[in-house]
Amino acid sequence: MTDLGLYRHLDQMTPWNDRLQVLEVIGVSDEAPDVKTFTFRSDNQTWFRYKPGQFVTLELPTADGPLMRTYTLSSSPSRPFSIAVTVKAQAGSVGTRWMFDHLTPGSHVKAYGPTGDFSLHSHPAAKYLFISAGSGVTPMMSMLRWLNDCAPWTDVGFVNCARRPEEIIFRKELELLGSRMPGLSLGFMIEERSSREGWFGHMGRIDAIRLPLLAPDFREREIFCCGPDPFMRAVRGMLDSAGFDMTKFHQESFAAPVVEEIPAPFTWPAENEAAIIVEAATPIRFALSDVDAACVAGQTVLQTARASGVRIPAACEFGLCGTCKVRKVSGDVEMSHNGGILDHEIDDGFILACCSKPLSALEIEA
């Protein structure tokens, strides 16, 4: 029986904030082979405010300890009472396999976010082209669902690539939206035929010949691309070679950029070396843990926290996901991030521990 007492008007609820929240699983559905959608509601009766295309970080309580995994939201903020992630379990997946095996309606997980700048709201345009492969379709689906609810007349080209017809995620819903949104043009492309269902559409891999067939006016559109890194590199190179204005190209990727080698863990020096090392170490006080630590030159706040037994949640560890956001009470840092923190958050004293190095003595709320 449905508990109608759960219902509250939106103006009676507070919005989901960008810090730790507990989510309850309210639905699990199959989308394609090894692909499931997990739908969540807030455990404390909040509504979800985010941009279509943003992502969250889930803290999965595995037997080996908490595991942080970042997933793009496939749901739309135009339906703010729940959120959903659609995930594909690869052969070597750990977190996603854990979700498949353990998350059922009624389960609870911790979550951080939402964050990310991969959204049409950040790059408004008259015409869009969404290009995706595999589970890279999820941010595109979030944006398309929002457009269907709020601006269904928008001119959108939607190109999705998959290995086989049955692996096209959201295919039935996309075809339904294609019949309802007058400005939506769908293009599917597969690499190989399947014995499970017939196929009469495009075959092969997207290239300089096939792209104009799927989106003849692609040069006039704001393009969003998501999928495996080799796929995105191929699309980017193809557009660049075609003379496309690359300022109108946007891609989503959780791959870490090349970074400097992480300094060796701190070890106490011999007595005659102590004076040198002490000068190079910067004191950090982790106020909530009541821990005082020394940050060796070159180390980040996160590395120092871990070496001191202070737990700061972190997922990507290169300044993108925003999971390690903590408030800096005092002191100065050098922070080099990849979009995981907003300007007003920095003004409010927050830093990303994974990519912040102290310039002076610090006090951190952690």
Secondary structure, 3 states (H helix, E strand, C coil): CCCHHHCCCHHHCEECCCCCEEEEEEEEEEEECCEEEEEEEECCCEECCCCCCCEEEEEEEECCEEEEEEEEECCCCCCCCCEEEEEECCCCCCHHHHHHHHCCCCCEEEEEEEECCCCHHHCCCCEEEEEEEHHHHHHHHHHHHHHHHHCCCCEEEEEEEECCHHHCCCHHHHHHHHHHCCCEEEEEEECCCCCCCCCCCEECCCCCCHHHHHCCCHHHCEEEEECCHHHHHHHHHHHHHCCCCHHHEEEECCCCCCCCCCCCCCCCCCHHHHHHHHHHCEEEEECCCCEEEEECCCCCHHHHHHHCCCCCCCCCCCCCCCCCEEEEEECCEEECCCCCCCHHHHHCCEEEHHHEEECCCEEEEC
